[in-house]
Amino acid sequence: MMRRLLVLTAGAVLPALAGCGTQPSGGDANQAAPVPANVAEPAPAVLPTVEQPLTRRDLILAAMEAASDLIAGVDDGSRQQQLDGRSFSFRIRLCEGAPSRSRLTFDPDERVLRASVTPDLDAEDPVANAIGASRFEAVEGFWVPHPWLLRAACPPAPPAETEDEEAVSPTREVESPRPTLGLAQFFAPDTDRSARREGRPFTVTRRLDEGSPPESVDLVLRGRLTRLPEGKVINCIATAPLLPPQCIISVRFDSVRLEQSENGELLGEWSGA
Protein backbone atom coordinates (compact mmCIF):
# COMPACT_ATOMS: atom_id res chain seq x y z
CA MET A 1 0.00 0.00 0.00
CA MET A 2 2.82 2.39 0.90
CA ARG A 3 4.67 1.53 -2.32
CA ARG A 4 1.59 2.34 -4.42
CA LEU A 5 1.15 5.70 -2.67
CA LEU A 6 4.73 6.72 -3.45
CA VAL A 7 4.31 5.87 -7.10
CA LEU A 8 1.11 7.93 -7.36
CA THR A 9 2.77 10.92 -5.66
CA ALA A 10 5.75 10.84 -7.98
CA GLY A 11 3.45 10.67 -11.01
CA ALA A 12 1.62 13.77 -9.87
CA VAL A 13 4.77 15.80 -9.15
CA LEU A 14 6.62 15.18 -12.43
CA PRO A 15 3.98 16.74 -14.72
CA ALA A 16 3.84 19.79 -12.43
CA LEU A 17 7.59 20.23 -12.60
CA ALA A 18 7.49 19.87 -16.39
CA GLY A 19 4.84 22.62 -16.60
CA CYS A 20 6.97 24.98 -14.51
CA GLY A 21 9.86 24.57 -16.90
CA THR A 22 7.95 25.31 -20.15
CA GLN A 23 5.44 28.06 -19.32
CA PRO A 24 6.63 31.45 -17.90
CA SER A 25 4.76 33.16 -15.13
CA GLY A 26 2.39 36.01 -15.93
CA GLY A 27 4.92 38.70 -14.78
CA ASP A 28 7.82 37.38 -16.90
CA ALA A 29 5.79 37.22 -20.12
CA ASN A 30 5.73 41.03 -20.51
CA GLN A 31 9.47 41.59 -20.00
CA ALA A 32 11.59 42.53 -23.09
CA ALA A 33 14.33 40.22 -24.15
CA PRO A 34 17.81 41.36 -23.01
CA VAL A 35 19.94 43.19 -25.63
CA PRO A 36 23.10 41.29 -26.54
CA ALA A 37 26.22 42.90 -25.16
CA ASN A 38 27.95 42.99 -28.54
CA VAL A 39 25.26 45.17 -30.28
CA ALA A 40 26.53 48.77 -30.65
CA GLU A 41 24.18 51.69 -30.00
CA PRO A 42 23.62 54.05 -32.98
CA ALA A 43 25.91 57.12 -33.01
CA PRO A 44 24.22 60.46 -32.30
CA ALA A 45 23.44 62.56 -35.36
CA VAL A 46 26.06 65.24 -36.14
CA LEU A 47 24.46 68.58 -36.99
CA PRO A 48 26.18 70.68 -39.67
CA THR A 49 27.98 73.74 -38.33
CA VAL A 50 27.29 77.19 -39.80
CA GLU A 51 30.36 79.31 -40.44
CA GLN A 52 30.06 82.64 -38.65
CA PRO A 53 31.04 85.81 -40.56
CA LEU A 54 34.35 87.39 -39.63
CA THR A 55 33.84 90.53 -37.57
CA ARG A 56 35.58 93.90 -37.45
CA ARG A 57 37.79 92.54 -34.67
CA ASP A 58 38.73 89.47 -36.72
CA LEU A 59 39.70 91.47 -39.79
CA ILE A 60 41.66 94.12 -37.88
CA LEU A 61 43.69 91.43 -36.11
CA ALA A 62 44.24 89.59 -39.40
CA ALA A 63 45.45 92.82 -41.02
CA MET A 64 47.81 93.50 -38.12
CA GLU A 65 49.22 90.01 -38.56
CA ALA A 66 49.68 90.52 -42.31
CA ALA A 67 51.43 93.84 -41.71
CA SER A 68 53.70 92.24 -39.11
CA ASP A 69 54.57 89.39 -41.49
CA LEU A 70 55.42 91.90 -44.21
CA ILE A 71 57.90 93.76 -42.00
CA ALA A 72 59.35 90.55 -40.53
CA GLY A 73 59.68 88.90 -43.93
CA VAL A 74 57.44 85.97 -42.97
CA ASP A 75 55.59 84.02 -45.65
CA ASP A 76 51.89 84.21 -44.78
CA GLY A 77 50.59 82.38 -47.86
CA SER A 78 48.91 79.54 -45.97
CA ARG A 79 47.14 81.91 -43.60
CA GLN A 80 45.94 84.03 -46.50
CA GLN A 81 44.51 80.96 -48.25
CA GLN A 82 42.33 80.28 -45.20
CA LEU A 83 40.82 83.77 -45.50
CA ASP A 84 39.83 83.49 -49.16
CA GLY A 85 36.06 83.11 -49.55
CA ARG A 86 35.20 83.77 -45.89
CA SER A 87 32.12 85.89 -45.23
CA PHE A 88 32.45 89.05 -43.14
CA SER A 89 30.42 91.79 -41.48
CA PHE A 90 32.46 94.94 -40.77
CA ARG A 91 31.08 97.90 -38.80
CA ILE A 92 32.29 101.49 -39.05
CA ARG A 93 30.83 104.05 -36.64
CA LEU A 94 30.07 107.42 -38.24
CA CYS A 95 31.93 109.72 -35.88
CA GLU A 96 31.90 113.49 -35.83
CA GLY A 97 35.09 114.88 -37.29
CA ALA A 98 36.19 111.58 -38.86
CA PRO A 99 38.46 112.03 -41.91
CA SER A 100 36.25 109.77 -44.04
CA ARG A 101 33.72 111.20 -46.51
CA SER A 102 30.74 110.76 -44.22
CA ARG A 103 28.17 113.11 -42.74
CA LEU A 104 25.73 112.63 -39.89
CA THR A 105 23.37 115.45 -38.91
CA PHE A 106 20.23 115.82 -36.83
CA ASP A 107 17.76 118.67 -37.08
CA PRO A 108 16.14 118.95 -33.61
CA ASP A 109 13.33 121.20 -34.84
CA GLU A 110 12.27 118.96 -37.71
CA ARG A 111 13.52 115.83 -35.89
CA VAL A 112 15.19 114.65 -39.08
CA LEU A 113 18.27 112.43 -39.05
CA ARG A 114 20.44 112.53 -42.16
CA ALA A 115 23.36 110.19 -42.88
CA SER A 116 25.56 110.11 -45.95
CA VAL A 117 28.65 108.01 -46.73
CA THR A 118 30.69 108.14 -49.93
CA PRO A 119 33.34 105.52 -50.79
CA ASP A 120 36.75 107.14 -50.28
CA LEU A 121 39.11 104.44 -51.60
CA ASP A 122 39.46 104.20 -55.39
CA ALA A 123 41.88 103.18 -58.10
CA GLU A 124 43.68 106.56 -57.90
CA ASP A 125 44.73 105.93 -54.31
CA PRO A 126 48.52 105.45 -54.01
CA VAL A 127 48.11 102.31 -51.88
CA ALA A 128 45.63 100.77 -54.31
CA ASN A 129 48.02 101.58 -57.17
CA ALA A 130 50.91 99.97 -55.34
CA ILE A 131 49.07 96.66 -55.01
CA GLY A 132 48.01 96.54 -58.64
CA ALA A 133 44.87 98.63 -59.13
CA SER A 134 45.93 99.43 -62.71
CA ARG A 135 45.11 95.86 -63.73
CA PHE A 136 41.45 96.42 -62.83
CA GLU A 137 38.82 98.60 -64.40
CA ALA A 138 37.74 100.15 -61.10
CA VAL A 139 38.31 100.02 -57.35
CA GLU A 140 35.72 101.08 -54.77
CA GLY A 141 35.92 100.86 -51.02
CA PHE A 142 36.36 102.54 -47.68
CA TRP A 143 39.29 103.51 -45.50
CA VAL A 144 38.60 102.57 -41.89
CA PRO A 145 38.67 105.51 -39.47
CA HIS A 146 40.29 104.66 -36.14
CA PRO A 147 41.52 101.19 -37.23
CA TRP A 148 43.04 100.56 -33.80
CA LEU A 149 39.53 100.21 -32.32
CA LEU A 150 38.54 96.53 -32.36
CA ARG A 151 34.85 97.41 -32.11
CA ALA A 152 32.84 100.11 -33.84
CA ALA A 153 33.06 103.17 -31.62
CA CYS A 154 34.05 106.83 -31.57
CA PRO A 155 37.10 108.00 -29.61
CA PRO A 156 36.56 110.77 -27.07
CA ALA A 157 36.29 114.25 -28.52
CA PRO A 158 39.43 116.37 -28.02
CA PRO A 159 39.19 119.05 -25.34
CA ALA A 160 38.01 122.43 -26.49
CA GLU A 161 40.75 125.00 -27.08
CA THR A 162 41.03 127.89 -24.68
CA GLU A 163 41.00 131.51 -25.81
CA ASP A 164 44.79 131.73 -25.31
CA GLU A 165 45.39 128.72 -27.57
CA GLU A 166 43.12 130.12 -30.25
CA ALA A 167 44.97 133.42 -30.11
CA VAL A 168 48.31 131.70 -30.62
CA SER A 169 47.16 129.53 -33.54
CA PRO A 170 44.02 131.03 -35.10
CA THR A 171 44.47 129.10 -38.37
CA ARG A 172 45.46 125.76 -36.86
CA GLU A 173 44.03 122.80 -38.76
CA VAL A 174 43.71 119.19 -37.74
CA GLU A 175 45.80 117.05 -40.06
CA SER A 176 44.05 113.92 -41.34
CA PRO A 177 45.83 110.81 -40.15
CA ARG A 178 47.53 108.56 -42.69
CA PRO A 179 45.12 105.68 -43.48
CA THR A 180 46.39 102.21 -42.62
CA LEU A 181 43.43 99.87 -43.24
CA GLY A 182 40.82 99.77 -45.97
CA LEU A 183 38.28 97.41 -47.51
CA ALA A 184 37.82 97.59 -51.28
CA GLN A 185 36.35 95.70 -54.20
CA PHE A 186 38.52 95.37 -57.31
CA PHE A 187 36.37 95.27 -60.45
CA ALA A 188 37.63 93.27 -63.44
CA PRO A 189 36.80 94.62 -66.91
CA ASP A 190 34.00 92.07 -67.39
CA THR A 191 32.26 93.00 -64.12
CA ASP A 192 28.69 94.29 -64.23
CA ARG A 193 28.88 98.08 -63.98
CA SER A 194 25.57 98.28 -62.12
CA ALA A 195 27.33 97.11 -58.97
CA ARG A 196 29.52 100.22 -58.87
CA ARG A 197 28.75 103.45 -57.02
CA GLU A 198 31.03 105.63 -59.20
CA GLY A 199 31.18 108.39 -56.62
CA ARG A 200 27.53 108.28 -55.58
CA PRO A 201 27.01 108.41 -51.79
CA PHE A 202 24.90 106.09 -49.68
CA THR A 203 22.31 108.48 -48.21
CA VAL A 204 19.33 108.11 -45.87
CA THR A 205 16.90 110.59 -44.30
CA ARG A 206 14.78 109.52 -41.36
CA ARG A 207 12.23 111.51 -39.34
CA LEU A 208 12.35 110.41 -35.71
CA ASP A 209 9.32 110.13 -33.46
CA GLU A 210 8.81 112.80 -30.83
CA GLY A 211 10.80 111.93 -27.74
CA SER A 212 13.12 109.51 -29.59
CA PRO A 213 16.70 110.75 -29.18
CA PRO A 214 19.03 110.43 -32.17
CA GLU A 215 21.37 107.45 -31.93
CA SER A 216 24.79 106.85 -33.40
CA VAL A 217 24.85 105.27 -36.85
CA ASP A 218 26.99 102.42 -38.19
CA LEU A 219 28.06 101.74 -41.73
CA VAL A 220 27.84 97.94 -42.03
CA LEU A 221 29.79 96.31 -44.87
CA ARG A 222 28.90 92.69 -45.67
CA GLY A 223 30.30 90.31 -48.25
CA ARG A 224 33.12 87.83 -48.84
CA LEU A 225 36.89 88.07 -48.86
CA THR A 226 38.49 87.54 -52.27
CA ARG A 227 42.16 87.13 -53.09
CA LEU A 228 43.89 89.23 -55.70
CA PRO A 229 45.82 87.57 -58.56
CA GLU A 230 48.96 87.29 -56.39
CA GLY A 231 46.97 85.07 -54.04
CA LYS A 232 46.53 87.37 -51.04
CA VAL A 233 43.34 88.71 -49.49
CA ILE A 234 45.13 91.27 -47.29
CA ASN A 235 47.68 93.25 -49.32
CA CYS A 236 50.05 95.54 -47.43
CA ILE A 237 52.79 97.96 -48.44
CA ALA A 238 55.46 99.67 -46.34
CA THR A 239 56.44 103.12 -47.60
CA ALA A 240 58.39 104.38 -44.59
CA PRO A 241 60.48 102.40 -42.09
CA LEU A 242 59.13 104.23 -39.03
CA LEU A 243 55.45 104.15 -40.04
CA PRO A 244 53.07 101.18 -39.92
CA PRO A 245 52.28 99.43 -43.22
CA GLN A 246 49.14 100.34 -45.12
CA CYS A 247 46.83 97.42 -45.91
CA ILE A 248 43.82 96.93 -48.17
CA ILE A 249 41.53 93.93 -47.69
CA SER A 250 40.18 92.69 -51.02
CA VAL A 251 36.46 91.94 -50.77
CA ARG A 252 33.27 91.46 -52.72
CA PHE A 253 30.55 93.64 -51.23
CA ASP A 254 27.20 91.86 -51.02
CA SER A 255 25.45 94.69 -49.19
CA VAL A 256 26.06 98.08 -47.65
CA ARG A 257 23.81 99.07 -44.75
CA LEU A 258 23.27 102.05 -42.49
CA GLU A 259 21.98 101.02 -39.06
CA GLN A 260 21.30 102.71 -35.76
CA SER A 261 24.04 101.46 -33.48
CA GLU A 262 22.19 100.79 -30.25
CA ASN A 263 19.02 99.04 -31.42
CA GLY A 264 20.21 97.78 -34.81
CA GLU A 265 17.31 99.45 -36.65
CA LEU A 266 17.91 99.44 -40.39
CA LEU A 267 17.99 102.91 -41.95
CA GLY A 268 18.95 101.91 -45.49
CA GLU A 269 20.42 99.01 -47.46
CA TRP A 270 22.03 98.71 -50.90
CA SER A 271 22.91 95.45 -52.62
CA GLY A 272 26.42 94.93 -53.95
CA ALA A 273 27.84 92.86 -56.75
C-alpha positions in Angstrom: 0.0 0.0 0.0 2.8 2.4 0.9 4.7 1.5 -2.3 1.6 2.3 -4.4 1.2 5.7 -2.7 4.7 6.7 -3.4 4.3 5.9 -7.1 1.1 7.9 -7.4 2.8 10.9 -5.7 5.7 10.8 -8.0 3.5 10.7 -11.0 1.6 13.8 -9.9 4.8 15.8 -9.1 6.6 15.2 -12.4 4.0 16.7 -14.7 3.8 19.8 -12.4 7.6 20.2 -12.6 7.5 19.9 -16.4 4.8 22.6 -16.6 7.0 25.0 -14.5 9.9 24.6 -16.9 8.0 25.3 -20.1 5.4 28.1 -19.3 6.6 31.4 -17.9 4.8 33.2 -15.1 2.4 36.0 -15.9 4.9 38.7 -14.8 7.8 37.4 -16.9 5.8 37.2 -20.1 5.7 41.0 -20.5 9.5 41.6 -20.0 11.6 42.5 -23.1 14.3 40.2 -24.1 17.8 41.4 -23.0 19.9 43.2 -25.6 23.1 41.3 -26.5 26.2 42.9 -25.2 27.9 43.0 -28.5 25.3 45.2 -30.3 26.5 48.8 -30.6 24.2 51.7 -30.0 23.6 54.0 -33.0 25.9 57.1 -33.0 24.2 60.5 -32.3 23.4 62.6 -35.4 26.1 65.2 -36.1 24.5 68.6 -37.0 26.2 70.7 -39.7 28.0 73.7 -38.3 27.3 77.2 -39.8 30.4 79.3 -40.4 30.1 82.6 -38.7 31.0 85.8 -40.6 34.3 87.4 -39.6 33.8 90.5 -37.6 35.6 93.9 -37.4 37.8 92.5 -34.7 38.7 89.5 -36.7 39.7 91.5 -39.8 41.7 94.1 -37.9 43.7 91.4 -36.1 44.2 89.6 -39.4 45.5 92.8 -41.0 47.8 93.5 -38.1 49.2 90.0 -38.6 49.7 90.5 -42.3 51.4 93.8 -41.7 53.7 92.2 -39.1 54.6 89.4 -41.5 55.4 91.9 -44.2 57.9 93.8 -42.0 59.3 90.6 -40.5 59.7 88.9 -43.9 57.4 86.0 -43.0 55.6 84.0 -45.7 51.9 84.2 -44.8 50.6 82.4 -47.9 48.9 79.5 -46.0 47.1 81.9 -43.6 45.9 84.0 -46.5 44.5 81.0 -48.3 42.3 80.3 -45.2 40.8 83.8 -45.5 39.8 83.5 -49.2 36.1 83.1 -49.6 35.2 83.8 -45.9 32.1 85.9 -45.2 32.4 89.0 -43.1 30.4 91.8 -41.5 32.5 94.9 -40.8 31.1 97.9 -38.8 32.3 101.5 -39.0 30.8 104.1 -36.6 30.1 107.4 -38.2 31.9 109.7 -35.9 31.9 113.5 -35.8 35.1 114.9 -37.3 36.2 111.6 -38.9 38.5 112.0 -41.9 36.2 109.8 -44.0 33.7 111.2 -46.5 30.7 110.8 -44.2 28.2 113.1 -42.7 25.7 112.6 -39.9 23.4 115.5 -38.9 20.2 115.8 -36.8 17.8 118.7 -37.1 16.1 119.0 -33.6 13.3 121.2 -34.8 12.3 119.0 -37.7 13.5 115.8 -35.9 15.2 114.6 -39.1 18.3 112.4 -39.1 20.4 112.5 -42.2 23.4 110.2 -42.9 25.6 110.1 -46.0 28.6 108.0 -46.7 30.7 108.1 -49.9 33.3 105.5 -50.8 36.8 107.1 -50.3 39.1 104.4 -51.6 39.5 104.2 -55.4 41.9 103.2 -58.1 43.7 106.6 -57.9 44.7 105.9 -54.3 48.5 105.4 -54.0 48.1 102.3 -51.9 45.6 100.8 -54.3 48.0 101.6 -57.2 50.9 100.0 -55.3 49.1 96.7 -55.0 48.0 96.5 -58.6 44.9 98.6 -59.1 45.9 99.4 -62.7 45.1 95.9 -63.7 41.4 96.4 -62.8 38.8 98.6 -64.4 37.7 100.2 -61.1 38.3 100.0 -57.3 35.7 101.1 -54.8 35.9 100.9 -51.0 36.4 102.5 -47.7 39.3 103.5 -45.5 38.6 102.6 -41.9 38.7 105.5 -39.5 40.3 104.7 -36.1 41.5 101.2 -37.2 43.0 100.6 -33.8 39.5 100.2 -32.3 38.5 96.5 -32.4 34.8 97.4 -32.1 32.8 100.1 -33.8 33.1 103.2 -31.6 34.1 106.8 -31.6 37.1 108.0 -29.6 36.6 110.8 -27.1 36.3 114.3 -28.5 39.4 116.4 -28.0 39.2 119.0 -25.3 38.0 122.4 -26.5 40.7 125.0 -27.1 41.0 127.9 -24.7 41.0 131.5 -25.8 44.8 131.7 -25.3 45.4 128.7 -27.6 43.1 130.1 -30.3 45.0 133.4 -30.1 48.3 131.7 -30.6 47.2 129.5 -33.5 44.0 131.0 -35.1 44.5 129.1 -38.4 45.5 125.8 -36.9 44.0 122.8 -38.8 43.7 119.2 -37.7 45.8 117.0 -40.1 44.1 113.9 -41.3 45.8 110.8 -40.1 47.5 108.6 -42.7 45.1 105.7 -43.5 46.4 102.2 -42.6 43.4 99.9 -43.2 40.8 99.8 -46.0 38.3 97.4 -47.5 37.8 97.6 -51.3 36.4 95.7 -54.2 38.5 95.4 -57.3 36.4 95.3 -60.5 37.6 93.3 -63.4 36.8 94.6 -66.9 34.0 92.1 -67.4 32.3 93.0 -64.1 28.7 94.3 -64.2 28.9 98.1 -64.0 25.6 98.3 -62.1 27.3 97.1 -59.0 29.5 100.2 -58.9 28.7 103.4 -57.0 31.0 105.6 -59.2 31.2 108.4 -56.6 27.5 108.3 -55.6 27.0 108.4 -51.8 24.9 106.1 -49.7 22.3 108.5 -48.2 19.3 108.1 -45.9 16.9 110.6 -44.3 14.8 109.5 -41.4 12.2 111.5 -39.3 12.4 110.4 -35.7 9.3 110.1 -33.5 8.8 112.8 -30.8 10.8 111.9 -27.7 13.1 109.5 -29.6 16.7 110.7 -29.2 19.0 110.4 -32.2 21.4 107.4 -31.9 24.8 106.8 -33.4 24.9 105.3 -36.9 27.0 102.4 -38.2 28.1 101.7 -41.7 27.8 97.9 -42.0 29.8 96.3 -44.9 28.9 92.7 -45.7 30.3 90.3 -48.2 33.1 87.8 -48.8 36.9 88.1 -48.9 38.5 87.5 -52.3 42.2 87.1 -53.1 43.9 89.2 -55.7 45.8 87.6 -58.6 49.0 87.3 -56.4 47.0 85.1 -54.0 46.5 87.4 -51.0 43.3 88.7 -49.5 45.1 91.3 -47.3 47.7 93.2 -49.3 50.1 95.5 -47.4 52.8 98.0 -48.4 55.5 99.7 -46.3 56.4 103.1 -47.6 58.4 104.4 -44.6 60.5 102.4 -42.1 59.1 104.2 -39.0 55.5 104.1 -40.0 53.1 101.2 -39.9 52.3 99.4 -43.2 49.1 100.3 -45.1 46.8 97.4 -45.9 43.8 96.9 -48.2 41.5 93.9 -47.7 40.2 92.7 -51.0 36.5 91.9 -50.8 33.3 91.5 -52.7 30.5 93.6 -51.2 27.2 91.9 -51.0 25.4 94.7 -49.2 26.1 98.1 -47.6 23.8 99.1 -44.7 23.3 102.1 -42.5 22.0 101.0 -39.1 21.3 102.7 -35.8 24.0 101.5 -33.5 22.2 100.8 -30.3 19.0 99.0 -31.4 20.2 97.8 -34.8 17.3 99.5 -36.7 17.9 99.4 -40.4 18.0 102.9 -41.9 18.9 101.9 -45.5 20.4 99.0 -47.5 22.0 98.7 -50.9 22.9 95.4 -52.6 26.4 94.9 -54.0 27.8 92.9 -56.7 
